[in-house]
């Protein structure tokens, strides 16, 4: 199959969603996404990080290129009060790459509203993805490159694999 008939050449805007367990894993994800964005000359790449309940968001506020979401971003009635995430919900993305599971139903429900043509999940049990991928690699950079390889081989006419 020629590359022109596949999904990847039309992929210009990507949103990446991930959660992390510690500072080292957080840095590993950010480095991988930066490297991937630069190597692929992406027009736009948004990064959304799901903060674990035990992590204080203030610790990571200095990382401006990342939008954060946590349980604390919802008011008593369940309405989102996070302007950064609300802005992302108004955007259109060609691709969502989601790493890991999200146990909080409000966060999951909110992020499911992201307008994405293709949705790829890694190490997740959620069922709203076009592709559920698993690799032997644990590094975020290798996983997102694996997603690119799949998209380079997949016709835009296929809805899920």
N, C-alpha and C positions, 0 to 999 in steps of 0.2 A: 504494500500500500504506500502510495506516495505521501510525503509529509504534508503537501498542500491540502489533502483531503482529510486530515486528522484534526483533532481538537486543539493541539498545542499552538499552532501558528496564530490562532485567534485569541489566545490567552494573553491579555494585556493588564488586567486588574485582578489581583489576588488578595484574598483575606486569609490569614492564618490564625487559627484558634488553638491555644494550648494551655495546659495547666502544668504545674511543676511541683517538685517535692522539696527542693533545696536551692540555694543560691547558685551552686555549680551547675545544676540542670537548667536553671533559668538562663544563665550566661551561655550555656551550650546551645540552647534553642535560638537565642538572639544572634549569636555568631553565625549559626547555620543559615538563618533566614537572610541576614545581611549578605553573606557570601552568595547565596542563591540569587537574590535580587540583582546584585551587581553582575554576576556571570550571565544572566539571562536578559539584561537590559529591560526589565519590567517597567512599564509606565507607572504603575502604582502597586504598592504592596502594603496592606494594613495588617497590623499584628494586634490581636486581642488576647490578653492573658486572663485566664480564670484564676483568681486568687484563692488559695486554700483558706478555709475558715480560720485557721490558727495564725495566718500571716497578716501582719499589719500592712495595709496598702501604702502607708506613708514611707515605708522602707524603700519602696520602688518608685516613688513619684518622680524622682530625678530622671528616669528613663522616659524621655518625652516621645520617643518614636513608638511606644507601646500604649495601647489603651487597656485599662484594667477593668474587670468586672468582678463583683463579689456579692454576697448576700446583703451586704450593707448598702448596696446601690438601689434598693427597693424600699418604698415607704410601707407603712402599715397595711395599706390596701393592695400592695403588690405592684404598684406603678413604678416604672423605672425612673430614677432621678439622676442618672449619669449622662451628662451632655455629650461626652465623647462617644459613648456607645450609641446614644440616640442619633448622633450624626452618622455613624457607620450604618445604621439601619436605613438611612435615607439613600445610601449609595448602591450602585449596581456593581457586582463583581463577576468576572468570568469564571473564577474558580475559588472554592473554599477548600483549604487543607486543614483538617481538624485532627489534633493529636491527643489521644486519651479520652477518658470518659468525664462526664460532668454529672455528679450526683445531685446537684441542686436543680429542682424542676423549674423554678422561676428563671434561673440563668439559662438553662437549656432551652426553654420555651422562647425566651427573648432572642437568643442567638440563632435559633431555627428560623427566625423571621428575616435574617440577612438575605438579601436578594442576590442569589448566586446561580449561575447557569449550571455549573457542575460542582458537585460536593463529594469530596474524598475524605474518608475517615481512616485513621491509623489507630490501632489498639483501642477500638471503641466498640461498644455494644449497641449504640443507637442505630436505629434503622432508617433514618431519613437521608442517607447518602446514596449517590449514584454508584459509588465504588467503595467497598470495604477492603482495604489493603493490609497485608501483613508482610513483613520482611524479616529476614534473619538479623538484619542490622538494627541496632538500637539507636544509632546516631540520627538526629533530626535531619542533618544535611543529606545523608544517604537516603532517608525515607522520602524527603521531598523530591530528590532527584529521581527516585524510583517512580513517584507519581508522574513526573514529567515524562519519563520513558513510556509509561502506560498511555499517557495522553498523545504521545507522538505516534503510537501504534493503533489508536482507537479512532474510528470514524465518528464524526459529529452526529451521525444518524443513530448511533447506538445510545440507548438511554441508561442502561445499567449492565454491569457484568457481575 
